[in-house]
Amino acid sequence: MSDTFSALWASIVRTVVPIIVGSVLGWFTAVNIPVDPEFEGALTVLLTLLLTTAYYVAVRLFETYISPKIGWLLGYAKTPDSYSKDQQGKHEA
């Protein structure tokens, strides 16, 4: 696998995993909140956005300040700066 594809794959995984986690948490949370069915979809979307953001930010902070190994919670243990290093010069040609 080329370095470019490997970096691309890592970035995709680290983007999709928090979306999946946020969606599942948002759905579970919305199911337990009694609300008018008309607003149920909007509530689920809002909760998904908030929980996805909170999850990603929390994992990145823990990964940065506690241990890089925590990055596996985003689906890939390498941080963005480690898998994209040396890639910037290749794209500027």
C-alpha positions as CSV (number, residue, x, y, z in Angstrom):
1,M,0.0,0.0,0.0
2,S,1.4,3.4,-0.9
3,D,2.1,6.1,1.7
4,T,-0.5,8.4,0.1
5,F,-3.2,5.7,0.1
6,S,-2.3,4.8,3.7
7,A,-2.6,8.4,4.8
8,L,-5.9,8.8,3.0
9,W,-7.3,5.6,4.5
10,A,-6.3,6.6,8.0
11,S,-8.0,10.0,7.6
12,I,-11.2,8.4,6.3
13,V,-11.3,5.9,9.1
14,R,-10.7,8.6,11.7
15,T,-13.5,10.6,10.2
16,V,-16.1,7.8,9.8
17,V,-15.7,6.1,13.2
18,P,-16.7,9.2,15.2
19,I,-19.7,9.7,12.9
20,I,-20.8,6.1,13.5
21,V,-20.3,6.5,17.3
22,G,-22.1,9.8,17.4
23,S,-25.0,8.5,15.3
24,V,-25.5,5.4,17.6
25,L,-25.2,7.6,20.8
26,G,-27.6,10.2,19.3
27,W,-30.1,7.6,18.3
28,F,-30.0,5.9,21.8
29,T,-30.4,9.2,23.5
30,A,-33.2,10.4,21.3
31,V,-35.2,7.1,21.8
32,N,-35.3,7.8,25.5
33,I,-36.5,11.4,25.2
34,P,-40.2,11.8,24.9
35,V,-40.8,14.3,22.1
36,D,-43.4,15.1,19.5
37,P,-42.8,12.8,16.5
38,E,-42.6,15.9,14.3
39,F,-39.4,16.9,16.0
40,E,-37.9,13.5,16.5
41,G,-35.8,13.6,13.4
42,A,-34.4,17.0,14.2
43,L,-33.6,16.0,17.7
44,T,-31.7,12.9,16.5
45,V,-29.7,15.0,14.0
46,L,-28.9,17.6,16.7
47,L,-27.9,15.0,19.2
48,T,-25.8,13.2,16.6
49,L,-23.9,16.4,15.7
50,L,-23.3,17.3,19.4
51,L,-22.2,13.8,20.5
52,T,-20.0,13.2,17.4
53,T,-18.2,16.5,18.0
54,A,-17.9,15.8,21.7
55,Y,-16.6,12.3,21.1
56,Y,-14.0,13.4,18.5
57,V,-12.7,16.3,20.6
58,A,-12.5,14.2,23.8
59,V,-10.6,11.4,22.1
60,R,-8.2,13.9,20.3
61,L,-7.5,15.7,23.6
62,F,-6.9,12.4,25.4
63,E,-4.7,11.2,22.5
64,T,-2.7,14.4,22.5
65,Y,-2.3,15.0,26.3
66,I,-2.6,11.5,27.8
67,S,-1.4,8.8,25.4
68,P,-1.3,8.4,21.6
69,K,-2.6,4.8,22.1
70,I,-6.0,6.3,22.8
71,G,-6.3,7.1,19.1
72,W,-7.6,3.5,18.5
73,L,-11.0,4.9,19.7
74,L,-11.1,6.8,16.4
75,G,-10.4,3.6,14.5
76,Y,-6.7,4.2,13.8
77,A,-4.1,4.7,16.5
78,K,-1.9,7.1,14.5
79,T,-2.6,10.9,14.9
80,P,-3.2,13.0,11.8
81,D,0.2,14.7,12.1
82,S,2.0,11.3,12.1
83,Y,0.3,9.8,9.1
84,S,0.3,13.0,7.0
85,K,3.9,14.0,7.7
86,D,5.9,14.3,4.5
87,Q,2.7,14.3,2.5
88,Q,2.5,18.1,2.2
89,G,5.6,18.5,0.1
90,K,4.3,15.8,-2.4
91,H,1.0,17.7,-3.0
92,E,2.7,21.1,-3.8
93,A,4.4,20.0,-7.0
